[in-house]
Amino acid sequence: MNTLLRLFLLSNDIDHNEEKSLSELHAQCVKIDKEFSSIDISKINCNELNRAERDGKYCMTIDKVHECVILANRFKTIILNKLKINESEMN
């Protein structure tokens, strides 16, 4: 998810730091486009961790992984639409 959010920020000429947490990146995206506020990341345990803190830590329950996949797909859909990228043309 962080990579997708950084991509969106870069496309809007916003300098980003790879060490930022998911919640920090999400907040920056919300400032640019309010559509991102429709995505609630509060249930994701790692949203406050920066890259170094996250490294090697994984959600190990099916429910948590499922939540992350759903959120990642929502981010992907919004960002690809904002960047006018057709996912089917990416392959």
C-alpha positions as CSV (number, residue, x, y, z in Angstrom):
1,M,0.0,0.0,0.0
2,N,2.8,2.4,0.9
3,T,4.2,2.1,-2.6
4,L,0.9,3.0,-4.2
5,L,0.5,6.0,-2.0
6,R,4.1,7.1,-2.7
7,L,3.3,6.8,-6.4
8,F,0.3,9.1,-6.0
9,L,2.3,11.6,-4.0
10,L,5.1,11.6,-6.6
11,S,2.5,12.1,-9.4
12,N,1.4,15.3,-7.5
13,D,5.0,16.5,-7.1
14,I,5.0,15.8,-3.3
15,D,8.3,14.8,-1.9
16,H,7.9,11.7,0.3
17,N,10.1,9.9,2.7
18,E,10.3,6.1,2.4
19,E,10.4,6.0,6.2
20,K,6.9,7.4,6.6
21,S,4.2,5.2,8.0
22,L,1.0,4.2,6.1
23,S,-1.0,6.7,8.2
24,E,1.4,9.5,7.4
25,L,1.3,8.8,3.6
26,H,-2.5,8.4,3.8
27,A,-2.9,11.7,5.5
28,Q,-0.8,13.4,2.8
29,C,-3.0,11.8,0.1
30,V,-6.1,13.0,1.9
31,K,-4.8,16.6,1.8
32,I,-4.5,16.3,-2.0
33,D,-7.7,14.4,-2.7
34,K,-10.5,13.9,-0.2
35,E,-11.5,10.6,-1.9
36,F,-8.8,9.0,0.1
37,S,-10.6,9.9,3.3
38,S,-13.2,7.2,2.4
39,I,-10.6,4.5,3.2
40,D,-10.3,3.7,6.9
41,I,-6.9,2.3,7.8
42,S,-7.4,2.3,11.5
43,K,-7.9,-1.4,11.7
44,I,-4.5,-2.1,10.1
45,N,-2.1,-2.8,13.0
46,C,1.0,-1.7,11.1
47,N,-0.4,1.7,9.9
48,E,1.6,3.6,12.4
49,L,4.9,1.8,11.8
50,N,7.6,3.2,9.5
51,R,9.4,1.1,7.0
52,A,12.2,0.0,9.4
53,E,9.7,-0.9,12.2
54,R,7.6,-2.9,9.7
55,D,10.5,-4.8,8.2
56,G,10.0,-8.5,8.9
57,K,6.7,-8.2,10.7
58,Y,3.6,-9.7,9.1
59,C,0.0,-10.1,9.9
60,M,-0.5,-13.8,10.5
61,T,-4.3,-14.2,10.6
62,I,-6.4,-14.7,7.6
63,D,-8.8,-12.0,8.6
64,K,-6.0,-9.3,9.0
65,V,-4.4,-10.3,5.7
66,H,-7.9,-10.1,4.0
67,E,-8.4,-6.6,5.4
68,C,-5.1,-5.5,4.0
69,V,-5.8,-6.9,0.6
70,I,-9.2,-5.2,0.5
71,L,-7.6,-1.9,1.5
72,A,-4.8,-2.3,-1.0
73,N,-7.3,-2.9,-3.8
74,R,-9.2,0.2,-2.8
75,F,-6.1,2.3,-2.9
76,K,-5.0,0.7,-6.2
77,T,-8.4,1.5,-7.8
78,I,-8.5,5.1,-6.6
79,I,-4.8,5.8,-7.6
80,L,-5.0,4.1,-11.0
81,N,-8.2,6.1,-11.8
82,K,-6.6,9.4,-10.6
83,L,-3.5,8.7,-12.8
84,K,-5.7,7.6,-15.7
85,I,-4.0,4.2,-15.9
86,N,-5.9,1.2,-17.2
87,E,-4.8,-1.8,-15.2
88,S,-5.4,-4.2,-18.1
89,E,-2.8,-2.3,-20.2
90,M,-0.1,-2.7,-17.5
91,N,0.7,-6.3,-18.4
